[in-house]
Amino acid sequence: MKAALLTGIRQFEIREVPSPKIIKETDVLVKIKTVGVCGSDIHYYTTGRIGSRVVQFPFVIGHEAAGIVQNIGNKVTRVKPGQRIAIDPAVSCGHCDQCKAGRENTCRELLFLGCPTQLDGSLAEYIVTDERSCFPIKDDMTFDQAAISEPLAIGVYSVERSILPQNADAAILGIGPIGMSVFHVLRTKIVGNIYVTDKLDRRLEFCKMLNPKFTGNPDKINVVEKIAELEPLMMDVVYECSGDPAAIAQGIQLLKPGGTLVIVGIPEVDEITFPIHELRRKEITIVNIRRQVNCTQKAIDLLASGKINMDSMATHHFSLEEIQSAFELVANYRDGVMKAIINLD
């Protein structure tokens, strides 16, 4: 089968590699149809690592995937051959203390598609995954929508974990695909005003379809001062979705006493400092988001019901052979890209 192998920093090669085989009785062989390019994939592409996870080249990345079931292990009951599915890229063990506590996202033996030292990714014609990672989709759901359910699930989980007060005023710092996912989920809740910041003006324009109260570029204006003028009591919740340490500091400034900072973005640095006395005086709650738990089906249902429509997020499409161009586009924020999709047919 064909696969896109990351062979070095900013280097892909399309190679013929052995097709994966069903080994365990709960394995599912999936023909991949669509893969979304995620910000974490870009980290691996541009730096070869995220934190302690370092790529050993060559390696297949990619985890926002959807496809068609080709074959199943003897004990698979969740899906059947020919079924169209969205894929949850996380595979938990199911028996450690974290899994038993309902925290599969911090499983002691967690495996994740396209994560170095764990599982090969989905930028290949076929993958094998556990049946628990397979979520059937209706015939009228597109594969693009199914793939986008993965970042949307993170948005669902982030909003769930923030425990929003009714009519809460919130800010989203960084309005890329994850920030937009959070924004879409907030629009299904009873909230107050939503304030959005990003360093890319095109993204600020893009998010206006969801009617934010304010959009601002922190490279051009003092966003904390501007938001304070509009909302003197400041925010109940701030979702930091960029991974920028400066944005995290802004988030703390934007919060009212008793507010919640939800850290969703993945920083490129290993350590970040916090203004501890401001955190202490305001009694700020910090919530860290590690992917998601039990939110994939919720995301699929929101898309299927029409309560959330994220079709416009898929701004660019590429073939597997065009993988280098796709990643360069996303890494350099070119042409107003929000989500680049790789189509394997």
C-alpha positions in Angstrom: 0.0 0.0 0.0 1.0 3.6 -0.3 1.9 5.7 2.7 3.2 9.2 3.2 6.3 8.8 5.4 7.8 11.7 7.3 11.5 11.2 6.5 13.0 14.3 8.1 12.2 17.8 9.1 9.8 19.2 6.5 10.4 16.1 4.3 7.8 13.6 3.1 8.2 10.6 0.8 5.4 8.5 -0.7 6.5 4.9 -0.5 5.1 1.4 -0.9 4.9 -0.3 2.5 3.4 -3.5 3.7 -0.3 -3.4 4.4 -1.2 -3.8 8.1 -2.7 -7.1 9.2 -5.4 -8.0 11.6 -3.7 -9.6 14.6 -6.0 -9.2 17.6 -9.6 -10.5 17.7 -10.8 -6.9 18.2 -8.8 -5.4 15.3 -10.5 -3.6 12.4 -8.9 -3.1 9.0 -9.9 0.3 7.6 -9.4 1.8 4.1 -8.7 5.4 4.8 -10.6 7.9 2.7 -9.9 11.3 4.4 -7.3 12.7 6.8 -7.3 16.2 8.3 -4.0 17.9 8.9 -3.8 18.8 12.6 -1.6 21.3 14.4 0.1 18.5 16.2 1.0 17.0 12.9 2.6 20.3 12.0 4.7 20.2 15.2 6.1 16.9 14.1 6.6 18.2 10.5 8.4 21.4 11.5 10.3 20.3 14.7 10.2 16.5 14.8 8.7 16.5 18.3 6.0 17.5 20.8 7.5 17.6 24.2 9.1 14.3 25.0 7.6 12.6 21.9 10.4 12.6 19.3 10.0 11.3 15.8 12.3 8.5 14.7 12.3 8.9 11.0 10.8 7.5 8.8 7.4 7.7 10.4 3.7 7.9 9.4 1.8 10.7 11.1 -1.8 11.8 10.9 -4.8 11.0 13.1 -7.9 13.0 12.0 -9.3 10.2 9.9 -12.3 8.5 8.4 -12.8 5.5 6.1 -14.5 2.3 5.3 -14.2 -1.0 7.2 -12.6 -3.7 5.1 -12.2 -6.6 7.5 -12.7 -7.3 11.2 -11.3 -9.6 13.9 -13.3 -12.6 15.2 -14.7 -10.8 18.3 -15.6 -7.4 16.6 -19.3 -6.5 17.1 -19.2 -2.7 16.8 -18.7 -2.5 13.1 -18.9 -4.7 10.0 -17.2 -4.7 6.6 -18.4 -2.0 4.2 -19.4 0.3 7.0 -18.4 4.0 6.9 -16.7 5.2 10.1 -15.1 8.1 11.8 -11.9 7.1 13.8 -11.0 8.0 17.4 -7.2 8.0 17.2 -6.8 7.1 20.9 -6.6 3.4 22.0 -6.7 3.0 25.8 -5.9 -0.2 27.7 -9.2 -0.4 29.5 -7.8 -1.9 32.7 -5.5 0.6 34.4 -6.5 2.9 37.3 -7.0 5.8 34.9 -9.3 3.9 32.5 -11.3 2.5 35.5 -11.7 6.1 36.7 -13.2 7.1 33.3 -10.0 8.9 32.3 -9.1 7.0 29.2 -7.2 10.1 27.9 -4.6 9.7 30.6 -4.5 5.9 30.3 -1.2 4.5 31.6 -0.7 2.5 28.4 -2.4 4.9 26.0 -1.6 4.5 22.3 -2.4 7.2 19.7 -2.4 7.2 15.9 0.6 9.1 14.5 2.3 9.5 17.8 6.0 8.5 17.9 6.8 5.3 19.8 3.0 4.5 19.9 1.1 3.8 16.6 1.7 4.6 12.9 -0.6 7.3 11.7 -3.4 7.4 9.2 -1.6 9.0 6.2 -1.7 5.6 4.5 -4.2 3.7 2.4 -5.0 1.3 5.2 -4.7 1.1 9.0 -5.6 -1.4 11.7 -7.2 -0.1 14.9 -9.2 -1.4 17.8 -13.0 -1.6 17.3 -13.5 0.8 20.2 -12.0 3.5 18.0 -14.5 2.9 15.2 -17.6 5.1 15.1 -20.2 4.3 12.4 -21.5 7.3 10.5 -24.7 7.8 8.5 -24.6 7.6 4.7 -25.4 11.3 4.4 -22.4 12.3 6.4 -19.3 13.1 4.3 -15.9 11.7 5.1 -14.7 15.3 5.6 -17.3 15.8 8.3 -16.3 12.5 9.9 -12.7 13.5 10.0 -13.5 16.9 11.4 -15.4 15.2 14.2 -12.0 14.5 15.8 -11.1 18.2 16.5 -14.7 18.9 17.3 -14.7 16.2 20.0 -11.8 18.2 21.6 -14.0 21.3 21.5 -16.9 19.4 23.1 -14.6 18.1 25.8 -13.1 21.5 26.5 -16.4 23.1 27.0 -17.6 20.2 29.2 -14.6 20.5 31.4 -14.9 24.3 31.8 -18.2 23.9 33.6 -19.7 27.0 32.1 -22.0 29.2 34.3 -25.2 30.1 32.5 -24.8 33.3 30.4 -21.0 33.1 30.9 -18.9 35.6 29.0 -16.0 33.8 27.4 -12.9 34.4 25.4 -11.2 32.2 22.8 -7.5 32.9 22.3 -6.5 31.4 19.0 -9.2 30.7 16.5 -7.7 28.0 14.3 -9.5 24.6 13.9 -9.5 23.8 17.7 -10.6 27.4 18.6 -13.4 27.2 16.0 -14.4 23.8 17.4 -14.8 25.4 20.9 -16.7 28.3 19.4 -19.1 26.1 17.5 -19.8 24.1 20.7 -20.3 27.3 22.7 -22.9 28.4 20.2 -25.0 25.4 21.3 -25.0 26.6 24.9 -26.6 29.4 26.8 -23.7 31.9 26.9 -23.2 35.6 27.0 -20.7 37.4 24.9 -17.8 35.6 23.1 -14.5 37.5 22.5 -11.9 36.1 20.1 -8.2 36.9 19.5 -5.8 35.6 16.9 -2.6 36.9 15.2 -4.1 36.0 11.7 -6.6 38.5 10.5 -8.1 36.0 8.0 -9.0 33.7 10.9 -10.6 36.6 12.7 -12.7 37.3 9.6 -13.5 33.6 9.2 -14.9 33.3 12.8 -17.3 36.2 12.3 -19.8 33.7 10.9 -20.4 32.8 14.5 -21.0 36.4 15.6 -18.4 37.1 18.2 -18.8 40.2 20.3 -15.2 41.3 19.6 -12.3 40.1 17.5 -8.8 41.4 17.9 -5.2 40.8 16.8 -2.8 41.0 19.8 0.0 41.9 17.5 -1.9 45.1 16.5 -3.8 46.2 19.6 -3.8 45.6 23.4 -6.6 43.0 23.4 -6.8 42.9 27.2 -7.5 46.7 27.4 -10.0 46.6 24.5 -12.0 43.7 26.0 -11.9 45.3 29.4 -13.6 48.4 27.9 -16.4 46.3 26.5 -16.7 43.9 29.5 -15.3 45.7 32.7 -16.0 42.7 34.9 -14.0 40.5 32.5 -14.4 36.8 31.5 -15.9 33.9 33.3 -13.9 31.4 31.1 -11.0 31.8 28.8 -10.1 29.0 26.3 -6.5 29.3 25.3 -6.3 27.4 22.0 -3.0 28.7 20.4 -0.3 27.3 22.7 1.3 30.7 22.8 2.7 31.5 26.3 1.9 35.2 25.7 -1.8 34.2 25.1 -1.8 32.2 28.3 -0.7 35.3 30.2 -3.4 37.3 28.5 -5.9 34.7 29.4 -5.1 35.2 33.1 -5.4 38.9 32.8 -8.8 38.6 31.1 -10.4 36.4 33.8 -12.5 37.8 36.6 -12.0 36.5 40.1 -13.1 32.9 40.3 -12.7 32.5 36.6 -11.4 29.4 34.7 -8.5 29.2 32.3 -8.9 26.2 30.0 -5.5 25.4 28.4 -6.3 23.6 25.1 -3.5 24.6 22.8 -0.1 22.7 22.8 2.9 25.0 23.5 6.1 24.4 21.5 8.1 25.1 24.7 8.7 22.8 27.6 8.1 25.3 30.4 5.8 28.3 30.9 5.8 30.8 33.8 2.6 32.0 35.4 2.0 35.3 37.3 1.4 33.3 40.5 0.2 36.3 42.6 -2.5 37.2 40.1 -3.6 33.6 39.9 -3.7 33.4 43.7 -5.5 36.7 44.3 -8.1 36.0 41.7 -8.4 32.3 42.7 -8.2 31.2 39.1 -8.9 27.6 38.3 -6.7 26.2 35.6 -8.0 23.3 33.5 -5.7 21.3 31.3 -7.2 19.6 28.3 -5.6 16.3 27.2 -7.4 15.4 23.9 -10.9 14.2 24.9 -12.9 11.5 26.7 -16.2 10.0 25.4 -16.9 12.9 23.1 -16.4 11.4 19.6 -20.0 10.2 19.4 -21.2 13.5 20.8 -19.3 15.4 18.1 -20.7 13.1 15.4 -24.2 13.5 16.7 -23.9 17.3 16.7 -22.7 17.3 13.1 -25.4 14.8 12.0 -28.2 16.8 13.7 -27.2 20.0 12.0 -26.8 21.8 15.3 -23.2 22.3 14.2 -22.1 22.8 10.6 -18.3 22.9 10.1 -18.3 22.2 6.4 -16.6 25.6 5.7 -13.7 24.5 7.9 -12.4 22.2 5.1 -10.9 25.0 3.1 -8.3 23.0 1.1 -8.1 19.5 -0.4 -5.0 17.6 -1.5 -4.2 14.1 -2.7 -1.7 11.9 -0.8 0.9 12.7 -3.5 0.4 16.4 -2.7 1.2 15.9 1.0 4.2 18.1 1.0 2.3 21.0 -0.4 -0.5 20.5 2.1 1.8 20.6 5.1 3.7 23.6 3.8 0.4 25.4 3.3 -0.7 24.8 6.8 2.7 25.3 8.5 3.0 28.7 6.8 -0.7 29.7 7.3 -1.0 30.4 3.5 -4.1 31.2 1.5 -6.4 31.6 4.4 -6.2 27.9 5.3 -8.3 26.6 8.2 -8.3 22.9 7.7 -6.4 21.1 4.9 -7.9 17.7 4.0 -6.0 14.8 2.4 -8.2 12.6 0.2 -6.8 9.2 -0.4 -8.9 8.3 -3.5 
